[in-house]
Amino acid sequence: MLLILWATPRSISTAFEWMMRQRGDFECFHEPWNELYYYGEDRRSQRDGHVPARPGHHYASFWDEISVLAQAQNMFVKDFAYSVEHHLDDAKLSAMTHTFLIRDPKRVVQGLGHHWPDCTWDEVGFGPLHRLFAQIADRDGTPPPVIDASDLIGDPEGTIRAYCDAVGIRFVAEALEWSQGERTEVSWYGEGSGPWHDALRQSSGFHKPPTEYPPLEDTPRLQGLYERSLPLYADMLAHKLGPAALLG
């Protein structure tokens, strides 16, 4: 199985990936296409253009690598649709099991704007994410699985049970908890995980991040990105999986 979690930045997606790593039955990749987007030889962004590209690191070579690996074992990838939508043809899409994680765009834009005040519409992620969601739904005749970050925080066991049921994998209760500490597995080659994963380092499970941000109204450009994201989020939210009922 090649299981993909498509998300937006700042959506608690790396904590979800960390949970998948605790399971022990999936080989996990952390944002490989996002790394290519910023640091590959065929990079799509010059945000960190001063960082040398990794030799031989291309979209095509990574697809060849993960396609071979997925024939021998279960693979999990967490990434952002904006990083790779230009590279996804029908054959590649058909080789994946697609799932989606969304979050209130206010928190997404606030969090991303905190790190990157000049973040672009594509980097916020909702436009490409919604396009991919609609494409998969149209192709399959039914919406792919969607979970919401508020459910992941409010009812992690029920939400993960519903996710596992939807994609046909076993639920592993022990994977919902982990020890605090460094997260080198989710560091990027370019700039490292830096402050992006401070909350994850300090966590031992799915909890509401403690970070508080200035109101979006203080930055009209970010407010505009939020307002543009809101209807796309609402459309996907209408299709989300509800947390599975827990048996006493």
FIKOLZA-1660 file (N, C-alpha, C; in steps of 0.1 Angstrom, whole numbers, plus 5000, padded with zeros to 4 digits):
% residues 248
   i   px   py   pz ch aa at
   1 5008 4988 5000  A  M  N
   1 5000 5000 5000  A  M CA
   1 5009 5013 5000  A  M  C
   2 5005 5022 4992  A  L  N
   2 5012 5035 4992  A  L CA
   2 5001 5045 4997  A  L  C
   3 5001 5048 5010  A  L  N
   3 4991 5055 5017  A  L CA
   3 4996 5070 5018  A  L  C
   4 4988 5079 5013  A  I  N
   4 4992 5093 5013  A  I CA
   4 4983 5101 5022  A  I  C
   5 4988 5110 5031  A  L  N
   5 4981 5120 5038  A  L CA
   5 4984 5133 5032  A  L  C
   6 4974 5139 5025  A  W  N
   6 4975 5152 5019  A  W CA
   6 4970 5162 5030  A  W  C
   7 4977 5172 5032  A  A  N
   7 4974 5182 5043  A  A CA
   7 4977 5196 5038  A  A  C
   8 4975 5205 5047  A  T  N
   8 4980 5219 5046  A  T CA
   8 4991 5220 5056  A  T  C
   9 5000 5230 5055  A  P  N
   9 5009 5233 5066  A  P CA
   9 5002 5237 5079  A  P  C
  10 5008 5234 5090  A  R  N
  10 5003 5238 5103  A  R CA
  10 4990 5232 5106  A  R  C
  11 4988 5219 5102  A  S  N
  11 4975 5212 5104  A  S CA
  11 4976 5200 5113  A  S  C
  12 4987 5200 5121  A  I  N
  12 4990 5188 5130  A  I CA
  12 4993 5176 5122  A  I  C
  13 4997 5178 5110  A  S  N
  13 4999 5166 5101  A  S CA
  13 5012 5159 5105  A  S  C
  14 5022 5166 5110  A  T  N
  14 5034 5159 5114  A  T CA
  14 5032 5151 5126  A  T  C
  15 5023 5155 5135  A  A  N
  15 5020 5147 5147  A  A CA
  15 5013 5134 5142  A  A  C
  16 5004 5135 5131  A  F  N
  16 4998 5124 5126  A  F CA
  16 5008 5114 5120  A  F  C
  17 5018 5120 5112  A  E  N
  17 5029 5112 5107  A  E CA
  17 5037 5105 5118  A  E  C
  18 5039 5112 5129  A  W  N
  18 5046 5106 5140  A  W CA
  18 5038 5094 5146  A  W  C
  19 5025 5095 5147  A  M  N
  19 5017 5084 5151  A  M CA
  19 5019 5072 5141  A  M  C
  20 5019 5075 5128  A  M  N
  20 5021 5064 5119  A  M CA
  20 5034 5058 5121  A  M  C
  21 5044 5065 5124  A  R  N
  21 5058 5060 5127  A  R CA
  21 5057 5050 5139  A  R  C
  22 5049 5053 5149  A  Q  N
  22 5049 5045 5161  A  Q CA
  22 5042 5032 5158  A  Q  C
  23 5035 5030 5147  A  R  N
  23 5028 5018 5144  A  R CA
  23 5038 5007 5142  A  R  C
  24 5048 5010 5134  A  G  N
  24 5058 5000 5131  A  G CA
  24 5056 4991 5119  A  G  C
  25 5044 4994 5112  A  D  N
  25 5041 4985 5100  A  D CA
  25 5041 4993 5087  A  D  C
  26 5045 5006 5088  A  F  N
  26 5047 5014 5076  A  F CA
  26 5060 5021 5076  A  F  C
  27 5066 5021 5064  A  E  N
  27 5078 5029 5062  A  E CA
  27 5073 5043 5058  A  E  C
  28 5078 5053 5066  A  C  N
  28 5072 5067 5065  A  C CA
  28 5082 5077 5058  A  C  C
  29 5076 5085 5050  A  F  N
  29 5084 5096 5044  A  F CA
  29 5078 5109 5048  A  F  C
  30 5086 5118 5052  A  H  N
  30 5082 5132 5057  A  H CA
  30 5084 5142 5046  A  H  C
  31 5073 5146 5040  A  E  N
  31 5072 5157 5030  A  E CA
  31 5083 5156 5019  A  E  C
  32 5084 5144 5013  A  P  N
  32 5095 5143 5002  A  P CA
  32 5093 5152 4991  A  P  C
  33 5080 5154 4986  A  W  N
  33 5078 5163 4975  A  W CA
  33 5079 5178 4979  A  W  C
  34 5076 5181 4992  A  N  N
  34 5079 5195 4996  A  N CA
  34 5094 5198 4996  A  N  C
  35 5102 5188 5000  A  E  N
  35 5116 5190 5000  A  E CA
  35 5121 5192 4985  A  E  C
  36 5115 5184 4976  A  L  N
  36 5118 5187 4962  A  L CA
  36 5114 5200 4957  A  L  C
  37 5103 5205 4962  A  Y  N
  37 5097 5217 4957  A  Y CA
  37 5107 5229 4961  A  Y  C
  38 5113 5228 4972  A  Y  N
  38 5122 5239 4977  A  Y CA
  38 5137 5236 4974  A  Y  C
  39 5141 5223 4974  A  Y  N
  39 5155 5220 4974  A  Y CA
  39 5159 5210 4964  A  Y  C
  40 5150 5205 4956  A  G  N
  40 5154 5195 4945  A  G CA
  40 5161 5202 4933  A  G  C
  41 5167 5194 4925  A  E  N
  41 5174 5199 4913  A  E CA
  41 5164 5205 4904  A  E  C
  42 5151 5200 4904  A  D  N
  42 5141 5206 4896  A  D CA
  42 5131 5214 4905  A  D  C
  43 5136 5221 4915  A  R  N
  43 5128 5228 4924  A  R CA
  43 5118 5237 4917  A  R  C
  44 5107 5239 4924  A  R  N
  44 5096 5248 4919  A  R CA
  44 5096 5262 4925  A  R  C
  45 5103 5263 4936  A  S  N
  45 5103 5276 4944  A  S CA
  45 5118 5280 4946  A  S  C
  46 5120 5293 4946  A  Q  N
  46 5133 5299 4950  A  Q CA
  46 5133 5305 4964  A  Q  C
  47 5123 5301 4972  A  R  N
  47 5123 5306 4986  A  R CA
  47 5136 5304 4993  A  R  C
  48 5142 5293 4992  A  D  N
  48 5155 5290 4997  A  D CA
  48 5165 5287 4986  A  D  C
  49 5165 5295 4976  A  G  N
  49 5173 5293 4964  A  G CA
  49 5188 5293 4967  A  G  C
  50 5192 5299 4978  A  H  N
  50 5206 5299 4982  A  H CA
  50 5211 5286 4987  A  H  C
  51 5202 5277 4991  A  V  N
  51 5205 5264 4996  A  V CA
  51 5208 5255 4984  A  V  C
  52 5220 5249 4983  A  P  N
  52 5223 5240 4971  A  P CA
  52 5214 5228 4970  A  P  C
  53 5210 5225 4958  A  A  N
  53 5201 5214 4956  A  A CA
  53 5209 5201 4958  A  A  C
  54 5202 5191 4963  A  R  N
  54 5208 5178 4965  A  R CA
  54 5211 5171 4951  A  R  C
  55 5223 5167 4948  A  P  N
  55 5226 5162 4935  A  P CA
  55 5217 5149 4932  A  P  C
  56 5211 5148 4921  A  G  N
  56 5203 5137 4917  A  G CA
  56 5190 5136 4923  A  G  C
  57 5186 5147 4930  A  H  N
  57 5173 5146 4937  A  H CA
  57 5162 5153 4928  A  H  C
  58 5154 5145 4921  A  H  N
  58 5144 5150 4912  A  H CA
  58 5131 5143 4915  A  H  C
  59 5120 5150 4910  A  Y  N
  59 5107 5144 4911  A  Y CA
  59 5106 5130 4905  A  Y  C
  60 5111 5129 4893  A  A  N
  60 5110 5116 4887  A  A CA
  60 5118 5105 4894  A  A  C
  61 5130 5108 4899  A  S  N
  61 5138 5098 4906  A  S CA
  61 5131 5094 4920  A  S  C
  62 5125 5103 4926  A  F  N
  62 5118 5100 4939  A  F CA
  62 5106 5091 4936  A  F  C
  63 5099 5094 4925  A  W  N
  63 5087 5085 4922  A  W CA
  63 5092 5071 4919  A  W  C
  64 5103 5070 4911  A  D  N
  64 5108 5057 4908  A  D CA
  64 5112 5049 4921  A  D  C
  65 5118 5056 4931  A  E  N
  65 5122 5050 4943  A  E CA
  65 5110 5045 4951  A  E  C
  66 5100 5054 4953  A  I  N
  66 5089 5050 4962  A  I CA
  66 5080 5040 4955  A  I  C
  67 5079 5040 4942  A  S  N
  67 5072 5030 4935  A  S CA
  67 5077 5016 4937  A  S  C
  68 5090 5015 4937  A  V  N
  68 5097 5002 4939  A  V CA
  68 5095 4997 4954  A  V  C
  69 5097 5007 4963  A  L  N
  69 5095 5003 4977  A  L CA
  69 5081 4999 4981  A  L  C
  70 5071 5005 4974  A  A  N
  70 5057 5002 4977  A  A CA
  70 5053 4988 4973  A  A  C
  71 5061 4982 4964  A  Q  N
  71 5058 4969 4959  A  Q CA
  71 5062 4958 4970  A  Q  C
  72 5071 4962 4979  A  A  N
  72 5076 4953 4989  A  A CA
  72 5071 4955 5003  A  A  C
  73 5065 4967 5006  A  Q  N
  73 5061 4970 5019  A  Q CA
  73 5051 4981 5019  A  Q  C
  74 5045 4983 5031  A  N  N
  74 5035 4995 5032  A  N CA
  74 5043 5008 5034  A  N  C
  75 5039 5018 5026  A  M  N
  75 5045 5031 5026  A  M CA
  75 5035 5041 5030  A  M  C
  76 5040 5051 5039  A  F  N
  76 5031 5062 5042  A  F CA
  76 5039 5075 5039  A  F  C
  77 5032 5084 5032  A  V  N
  77 5038 5097 5029  A  V CA
  77 5029 5108 5034  A  V  C
  78 5034 5118 5041  A  K  N
  78 5027 5130 5045  A  K CA
  78 5032 5141 5037  A  K  C
  79 5024 5149 5030  A  D  N
  79 5029 5159 5021  A  D CA
  79 5018 5169 5018  A  D  C
  80 5021 5179 5010  A  F  N
  80 5013 5190 5006  A  F CA
  80 5010 5190 4991  A  F  C
  81 4998 5191 4987  A  A  N
  81 4995 5189 4973  A  A CA
  81 5002 5199 4964  A  A  C
  82 5004 5211 4969  A  Y  N
  82 5010 5222 4961  A  Y CA
  82 5024 5218 4957  A  Y  C
  83 5030 5209 4964  A  S  N
  83 5044 5206 4961  A  S CA
  83 5046 5197 4949  A  S  C
  84 5035 5190 4945  A  V  N
  84 5036 5179 4936  A  V CA
  84 5025 5178 4925  A  V  C
  85 5015 5187 4926  A  E  N
  85 5003 5185 4918  A  E CA
  85 5007 5186 4903  A  E  C
  86 5018 5193 4899  A  H  N
  86 5022 5194 4886  A  H CA
  86 5028 5181 4880  A  H  C
  87 5031 5172 4889  A  H  N
  87 5038 5159 4886  A  H CA
  87 5029 5147 4886  A  H  C
  88 5017 5149 4891  A  L  N
  88 5008 5138 4893  A  L CA
  88 4999 5135 4881  A  L  C
  89 5002 5124 4874  A  D  N
  89 4993 5120 4863  A  D CA
  89 4984 5109 4868  A  D  C
  90 4975 5105 4859  A  D  N
  90 4965 5095 4863  A  D CA
  90 4971 5082 4868  A  D  C
  91 4982 5078 4862  A  A  N
  91 4989 5065 4866  A  A CA
  91 4994 5067 4881  A  A  C
  92 5000 5078 4884  A  K  N
  92 5006 5080 4897  A  K CA
  92 4994 5081 4907  A  K  C
  93 4984 5089 4904  A  L  N
  93 4973 5090 4913  A  L CA
  93 4966 5076 4916  A  L  C
  94 4965 5068 4906  A  S  N
  94 4959 5055 4908  A  S CA
  94 4968 5045 4916  A  S  C
  95 4980 5048 4917  A  A  N
  95 4989 5040 4925  A  A CA
  95 4989 5043 4940  A  A  C
  96 4982 5053 4944  A  M  N
  96 4981 5058 4958  A  M CA
  96 4968 5056 4964  A  M  C
  97 4968 5054 4977  A  T  N
  97 4955 5055 4985  A  T CA
  97 4955 5069 4991  A  T  C
  98 4946 5077 4987  A  H  N
  98 4946 5092 4991  A  H CA
  98 4937 5094 5003  A  H  C
  99 4942 5101 5013  A  T  N
  99 4935 5106 5024  A  T CA
  99 4939 5121 5027  A  T  C
 100 4930 5128 5034  A  F  N
 100 4932 5142 5035  A  F CA
 100 4930 5146 5050  A  F  C
 101 4938 5156 5054  A  L  N
 101 4937 5162 5068  A  L CA
 101 4935 5177 5066  A  L  C
 102 4925 5183 5072  A  I  N
 102 4922 5197 5071  A  I CA
 102 4922 5203 5085  A  I  C
 103 4923 5216 5085  A  R  N
 103 4923 5224 5097  A  R CA
 103 4917 5237 5095  A  R  C
 104 4910 5243 5105  A  D  N
 104 4905 5257 5104  A  D CA
 104 4916 5266 5098  A  D  C
 105 4913 5272 5086  A  P  N
 105 4923 5279 5079  A  P CA
 105 4928 5291 5087  A  P  C
 106 4921 5296 5097  A  K  N
 106 4926 5307 5105  A  K CA
 106 4939 5303 5112  A  K  C
 107 4939 5291 5118  A  R  N
 107 4951 5286 5124  A  R CA
 107 4962 5282 5114  A  R  C
 108 4958 5277 5103  A  V  N
 108 4968 5274 5092  A  V CA
 108 4975 5287 5088  A  V  C
 109 4967 5297 5085  A  V  N
 109 4973 5310 5080  A  V CA
 109 4981 5317 5091  A  V  C
 110 4976 5317 5103  A  Q  N
 110 4983 5323 5114  A  Q CA
 110 4996 5316 5116  A  Q  C
 111 4996 5303 5116  A  G  N
 111 5008 5296 5119  A  G CA
 111 5019 5297 5108  A  G  C
 112 5014 5296 5095  A  L  N
 112 5023 5297 5084  A  L CA
 112 5029 5311 5083  A  L  C
 113 5020 5321 5085  A  G  N
 113 5024 5335 5085  A  G CA
 113 5034 5339 5096  A  G  C
 114 5033 5332 5107  A  H  N
 114 5043 5334 5118  A  H CA
 114 5057 5331 5113  A  H  C
 115 5058 5320 5106  A  H  N
 115 5071 5315 5101  A  H CA
 115 5075 5322 5088  A  H  C
 116 5065 5324 5079  A  W  N
 116 5068 5329 5066  A  W CA
 116 5058 5341 5064  A  W  C
 117 5061 5353 5068  A  P  N
 117 5051 5364 5066  A  P CA
 117 5048 5366 5051  A  P  C
 118 5057 5362 5042  A  D  N
 118 5055 5364 5028  A  D CA
 118 5049 5351 5021  A  D  C
 119 5043 5342 5029  A  C  N
 119 5038 5330 5023  A  C CA
 119 5028 5333 5012  A  C  C
 120 5029 5324 5002  A  T  N
 120 5020 5326 4990  A  T CA
 120 5007 5318 4992  A  T  C
 121 4998 5321 4982  A  W  N
 121 4985 5314 4982  A  W CA
 121 4987 5299 4981  A  W  C
 122 4996 5295 4972  A  D  N
 122 4999 5280 4970  A  D CA
 122 5004 5274 4983  A  D  C
 123 5013 5281 4990  A  E  N
 123 5020 5276 5002  A  E CA
 123 5009 5274 5013  A  E  C
 124 4999 5283 5014  A  V  N
 124 4989 5281 5024  A  V CA
 124 4982 5267 5022  A  V  C
 125 4981 5263 5009  A  G  N
 125 4978 5249 5006  A  G CA
 125 4963 5246 5003  A  G  C
 126 4954 5254 5006  A  F  N
 126 4940 5250 5004  A  F CA
 126 4935 5249 4990  A  F  C
 127 4941 5257 4981  A  G  N
 127 4937 5257 4967  A  G CA
 127 4941 5243 4961  A  G  C
 128 4954 5240 4961  A  P  N
 128 4958 5227 4955  A  P CA
 128 4952 5215 4962  A  P  C
 129 4950 5216 4976  A  L  N
 129 4945 5205 4983  A  L CA
 129 4930 5202 4979  A  L  C
 130 4922 5213 4977  A  H  N
 130 4909 5212 4973  A  H CA
 130 4908 5206 4959  A  H  C
 131 4916 5211 4950  A  R  N
 131 4916 5206 4936  A  R CA
 131 4919 5191 4936  A  R  C
 132 4929 5187 4943  A  L  N
 132 4932 5172 4943  A  L CA
 132 4920 5164 4950  A  L  C
 133 4915 5169 4960  A  F  N
 133 4903 5163 4967  A  F CA
 133 4892 5161 4956  A  F  C
 134 4888 5172 4949  A  A  N
 134 4878 5171 4940  A  A CA
 134 4881 5162 4928  A  A  C
 135 4893 5162 4924  A  Q  N
 135 4898 5153 4913  A  Q CA
 135 4896 5138 4917  A  Q  C
 136 4900 5135 4929  A  I  N
 136 4899 5121 4934  A  I CA
 136 4884 5117 4936  A  I  C
 137 4876 5126 4941  A  A  N
 137 4862 5123 4943  A  A CA
 137 4855 5121 4930  A  A  C
 138 4858 5129 4920  A  D  N
 138 4852 5128 4907  A  D CA
 138 4856 5115 4900  A  D  C
 139 4869 5111 4902  A  R  N
 139 4874 5099 4896  A  R CA
 139 4868 5087 4902  A  R  C
 140 4866 5087 4915  A  D  N
 140 4862 5075 4922  A  D CA
 140 4847 5074 4924  A  D  C
 141 4840 5086 4922  A  G  N
 141 4826 5087 4924  A  G CA
 141 4822 5088 4939  A  G  C
 142 4831 5089 4948  A  T  N
 142 4829 5091 4962  A  T CA
 142 4840 5099 4968  A  T  C
 143 4838 5107 4978  A  P  N
 143 4849 5115 4984  A  P CA
 143 4859 5106 4991  A  P  C
 144 4872 5109 4990  A  P  N
 144 4882 5102 4997  A  P CA
 144 4881 5105 5012  A  P  C
 145 4887 5097 5021  A  P  N
 145 4886 5100 5035  A  P CA
 145 4892 5113 5039  A  P  C
 146 4885 5121 5047  A  V  N
 146 4889 5134 5052  A  V CA
 146 4888 5134 5067  A  V  C
 147 4898 5138 5074  A  I  N
 147 4897 5140 5089  A  I CA
 147 4900 5155 5092  A  I  C
 148 4895 5160 5103  A  D  N
 148 4897 5174 5106  A  D CA
 148 4906 5174 5119  A  D  C
 149 4915 5184 5119  A  A  N
 149 4924 5185 5130  A  A CA
 149 4917 5187 5144  A  A  C
 150 4906 5194 5144  A  S  N
 150 4899 5196 5157  A  S CA
 150 4894 5182 5162  A  S  C
 151 4890 5173 5154  A  D  N
 151 4886 5160 5158  A  D CA
 151 4898 5152 5163  A  D  C
 152 4910 5154 5156  A  L  N
 152 4922 5147 5160  A  L CA
 152 4927 5151 5174  A  L  C
 153 4925 5164 5177  A  I  N
 153 4928 5168 5190  A  I CA
 153 4917 5164 5201  A  I  C
 154 4905 5166 5197  A  G  N
 154 4894 5164 5206  A  G CA
 154 4891 5149 5209  A  G  C
 155 4893 5141 5199  A  D  N
 155 4890 5126 5201  A  D CA
 155 4900 5119 5192  A  D  C
 156 4912 5118 5197  A  P  N
 156 4922 5111 5188  A  P CA
 156 4919 5097 5186  A  P  C
 157 4915 5089 5196  A  E  N
 157 4913 5075 5194  A  E CA
 157 4901 5073 5184  A  E  C
 158 4890 5080 5186  A  G  N
 158 4879 5078 5177  A  G CA
 158 4882 5082 5163  A  G  C
 159 4890 5093 5161  A  T  N
 159 4893 5098 5148  A  T CA
 159 4903 5089 5141  A  T  C
 160 4913 5084 5148  A  I  N
 160 4922 5074 5142  A  I CA
 160 4915 5061 5139  A  I  C
 161 4906 5057 5147  A  R  N
 161 4899 5044 5144  A  R CA
 161 4891 5046 5131  A  R  C
 162 4884 5057 5130  A  A  N
 162 4877 5060 5118  A  A CA
 162 4886 5060 5106  A  A  C
 163 4897 5066 5107  A  Y  N
 163 4907 5067 5096  A  Y CA
 163 4911 5053 5092  A  Y  C
 164 4915 5045 5102  A  C  N
 164 4920 5031 5099  A  C CA
 164 4909 5023 5092  A  C  C
 165 4897 5024 5097  A  D  N
 165 4886 5017 5091  A  D CA
 165 4884 5021 5076  A  D  C
 166 4886 5034 5074  A  A  N
 166 4883 5040 5060  A  A CA
 166 4894 5035 5050  A  A  C
 167 4906 5033 5055  A  V  N
 167 4917 5028 5046  A  V CA
 167 4920 5014 5047  A  V  C
 168 4913 5007 5056  A  G  N
 168 4915 4992 5057  A  G CA
 168 4928 4988 5064  A  G  C
 169 4932 4995 5074  A  I  N
 169 4944 4991 5082  A  I CA
 169 4940 4989 5096  A  I  C
 170 4947 4981 5104  A  R  N
 170 4944 4979 5117  A  R CA
 170 4946 4991 5126  A  R  C
 171 4938 4993 5136  A  F  N
 171 4940 5003 5146  A  F CA
 171 4950 4999 5156  A  F  C
 172 4960 5007 5160  A  V  N
 172 4971 5004 5169  A  V CA
 172 4970 5015 5180  A  V  C
 173 4964 5011 5192  A  A  N
 173 4962 5020 5202  A  A CA
 173 4975 5026 5208  A  A  C
 174 4985 5017 5208  A  E  N
 174 4998 5022 5214  A  E CA
 174 5004 5033 5206  A  E  C
 175 5001 5034 5193  A  A  N
 175 5007 5045 5185  A  A CA
 175 5002 5059 5188  A  A  C
 176 4991 5060 5197  A  L  N
 176 4986 5073 5200  A  L CA
 176 4994 5080 5210  A  L  C
 177 5004 5074 5216  A  E  N
 177 5012 5080 5226  A  E CA
 177 5027 5078 5223  A  E  C
 178 5035 5087 5227  A  W  N
 178 5050 5086 5224  A  W CA
 178 5057 5094 5234  A  W  C
 179 5070 5093 5234  A  S  N
 179 5079 5100 5244  A  S CA
 179 5083 5114 5238  A  S  C
 180 5084 5124 5247  A  Q  N
 180 5089 5137 5242  A  Q CA
 180 5104 5135 5238  A  Q  C
 181 5108 5144 5229  A  G  N
 181 5122 5144 5225  A  G CA
 181 5124 5149 5211  A  G  C
 182 5136 5148 5206  A  E  N
 182 5140 5153 5193  A  E CA
 182 5133 5145 5182  A  E  C
 183 5130 5151 5171  A  R  N
 183 5123 5145 5160  A  R CA
 183 5132 5146 5147  A  R  C
 184 5143 5140 5147  A  T  N
 184 5152 5141 5135  A  T CA
 184 5146 5134 5123  A  T  C
 185 5137 5125 5125  A  E  N
 185 5131 5118 5113  A  E CA
 185 5123 5128 5105  A  E  C
 186 5119 5139 5110  A  V  N
 186 5110 5148 5103  A  V CA
 186 5118 5161 5100  A  V  C
 187 5131 5161 5100  A  S  N
 187 5139 5172 5097  A  S CA
 187 5141 5173 5082  A  S  C
 188 5141 5185 5077  A  W  N
 188 5144 5187 5063  A  W CA
 188 5159 5188 5060  A  W  C
 189 5163 5184 5048  A  Y  N
 189 5178 5185 5045  A  Y CA
 189 5182 5200 5044  A  Y  C
 190 5173 5208 5039  A  G  N
 190 5177 5222 5037  A  G CA
 190 5179 5230 5049  A  G  C
 191 5168 5233 5057  A  E  N
 191 5169 5242 5068  A  E CA
 191 5167 5235 5081  A  E  C
 192 5165 5222 5081  A  G  N
 192 5162 5214 5093  A  G CA
 192 5148 5217 5098  A  G  C
 193 5144 5210 5109  A  S  N
 193 5131 5212 5114  A  S CA
 193 5129 5225 5121  A  S  C
 194 5141 5230 5127  A  G  N
 194 5141 5243 5134  A  G CA
 194 5129 5244 5143  A  G  C
 195 5123 5256 5143  A  P  N
 195 5111 5259 5152  A  P CA
 195 5098 5253 5147  A  P  C
 196 5098 5247 5135  A  W  N
 196 5085 5242 5130  A  W CA
 196 5079 5231 5138  A  W  C
 197 5087 5223 5145  A  H  N
 197 5082 5212 5152  A  H CA
 197 5085 5212 5167  A  H  C
 198 5086 5224 5172  A  D  N
 198 5088 5226 5187  A  D CA
 198 5076 5219 5195  A  D  C
 199 5064 5221 5190  A  A  N
 199 5053 5215 5198  A  A CA
 199 5053 5200 5197  A  A  C
 200 5057 5195 5186  A  L  N
 200 5058 5180 5185  A  L CA
 200 5069 5174 5194  A  L  C
 201 5080 5181 5195  A  R  N
 201 5091 5177 5204  A  R CA
 201 5086 5176 5218  A  R  C
 202 5078 5185 5222  A  Q  N
 202 5073 5186 5236  A  Q CA
 202 5061 5178 5238  A  Q  C
 203 5056 5171 5228  A  S  N
 203 5043 5164 5229  A  S CA
 203 5045 5149 5233  A  S  C
 204 5035 5143 5238  A  S  N
 204 5035 5128 5240  A  S CA
 204 5022 5122 5234  A  S  C
 205 5015 5130 5226  A  G  N
 205 5003 5125 5220  A  G CA
 205 4996 5137 5212  A  G  C
 206 4984 5135 5208  A  F  N
 206 4977 5146 5201  A  F CA
 206 4971 5155 5212  A  F  C
 207 4976 5168 5212  A  H  N
 207 4971 5178 5221  A  H CA
 207 4970 5191 5214  A  H  C
 208 4962 5200 5219  A  K  N
 208 4961 5213 5213  A  K CA
 208 4974 5221 5214  A  K  C
 209 4979 5225 5203  A  P  N
 209 4992 5233 5204  A  P CA
 209 4990 5245 5212  A  P  C
 210 5000 5249 5221  A  P  N
 210 4999 5260 5230  A  P CA
 210 5001 5274 5224  A  P  C
 211 5006 5274 5211  A  T  N
 211 5010 5286 5205  A  T CA
 211 4999 5296 5203  A  T  C
 212 5001 5308 5206  A  E  N
 212 4991 5319 5204  A  E CA
 212 4996 5328 5193  A  E  C
 213 4988 5333 5184  A  Y  N
 213 4993 5342 5173  A  Y CA
 213 4985 5355 5173  A  Y  C
 214 4991 5365 5168  A  P  N
 214 4984 5378 5167  A  P CA
 214 4971 5376 5158  A  P  C
 215 4961 5385 5160  A  P  N
 215 4949 5384 5151  A  P CA
 215 4952 5386 5137  A  P  C
 216 4946 5378 5128  A  L  N
 216 4948 5380 5114  A  L CA
 216 4944 5394 5109  A  L  C
 217 4935 5400 5116  A  E  N
 217 4931 5414 5111  A  E CA
 217 4942 5424 5112  A  E  C
 218 4953 5420 5120  A  D  N
 218 4964 5429 5121  A  D CA
 218 4973 5429 5108  A  D  C
 219 4970 5419 5099  A  T  N
 219 4978 5417 5087  A  T CA
 219 4968 5415 5076  A  T  C
 220 4964 5425 5069  A  P  N
 220 4954 5424 5058  A  P CA
 220 4957 5413 5048  A  P  C
 221 4969 5412 5044  A  R  N
 221 4973 5402 5034  A  R CA
 221 4970 5388 5039  A  R  C
 222 4974 5385 5051  A  L  N
 222 4971 5372 5057  A  L CA
 222 4956 5370 5059  A  L  C
 223 4949 5380 5063  A  Q  N
 223 4934 5380 5064  A  Q CA
 223 4928 5376 5051  A  Q  C
 224 4933 5382 5040  A  G  N
 224 4928 5378 5026  A  G CA
 224 4930 5364 5023  A  G  C
 225 4942 5358 5027  A  L  N
 225 4945 5344 5024  A  L CA
 225 4935 5335 5032  A  L  C
 226 4932 5339 5044  A  Y  N
 226 4922 5332 5052  A  Y CA
 226 4909 5332 5046  A  Y  C
 227 4904 5344 5042  A  E  N
 227 4891 5345 5036  A  E CA
 227 4890 5337 5023  A  E  C
 228 4900 5336 5015  A  R  N
 228 4900 5328 5003  A  R CA
 228 4900 5313 5006  A  R  C
 229 4906 5309 5017  A  S  N
 229 4907 5295 5021  A  S CA
 229 4894 5290 5026  A  S  C
 230 4887 5298 5033  A  L  N
 230 4875 5294 5041  A  L CA
 230 4865 5286 5033  A  L  C
 231 4860 5290 5021  A  P  N
 231 4850 5282 5015  A  P CA
 231 4856 5268 5010  A  P  C
 232 4869 5267 5007  A  L  N
 232 4874 5255 5003  A  L CA
 232 4875 5245 5015  A  L  C
 233 4879 5250 5026  A  Y  N
 233 4879 5243 5038  A  Y CA
 233 4864 5238 5042  A  Y  C
 234 4855 5247 5041  A  A  N
 234 4841 5243 5044  A  A CA
 234 4836 5232 5035  A  A  C
 235 4839 5232 5022  A  D  N
 235 4835 5222 5013  A  D CA
 235 4841 5208 5017  A  D  C
 236 4853 5208 5020  A  M  N
 236 4859 5195 5024  A  M CA
 236 4854 5191 5038  A  M  C
 237 4852 5200 5047  A  L  N
 237 4847 5197 5060  A  L CA
 237 4834 5190 5059  A  L  C
 238 4826 5193 5049  A  A  N
 238 4813 5186 5048  A  A CA
 238 4814 5171 5045  A  A  C
 239 4826 5167 5041  A  H  N
 239 4828 5153 5038  A  H CA
 239 4837 5145 5048  A  H  C
 240 4839 5152 5059  A  K  N
 240 4849 5146 5069  A  K CA
 240 4843 5133 5075  A  K  C
 241 4852 5125 5080  A  L  N
 241 4848 5113 5088  A  L CA
 241 4846 5118 5102  A  L  C
 242 4835 5113 5108  A  G  N
 242 4832 5115 5122  A  G CA
 242 4841 5105 5130  A  G  C
 243 4845 5109 5142  A  P  N
 243 4852 5099 5150  A  P CA
 243 4844 5087 5153  A  P  C
 244 4850 5075 5152  A  A  N
 244 4843 5063 5155  A  A CA
 244 4839 5062 5169  A  A  C
 245 4827 5057 5171  A  A  N
 245 4822 5055 5185  A  A CA
 245 4830 5045 5192  A  A  C
 246 4834 5048 5205  A  L  N
 246 4842 5039 5212  A  L CA
 246 4833 5029 5221  A  L  C
 247 4836 5017 5221  A  L  N
 247 4829 5007 5229  A  L CA
 247 4834 5007 5243  A  L  C
 248 4825 5008 5253  A  G  N
 248 4829 5008 5267  A  G CA
 248 4833 4994 5271  A  G  C
% end
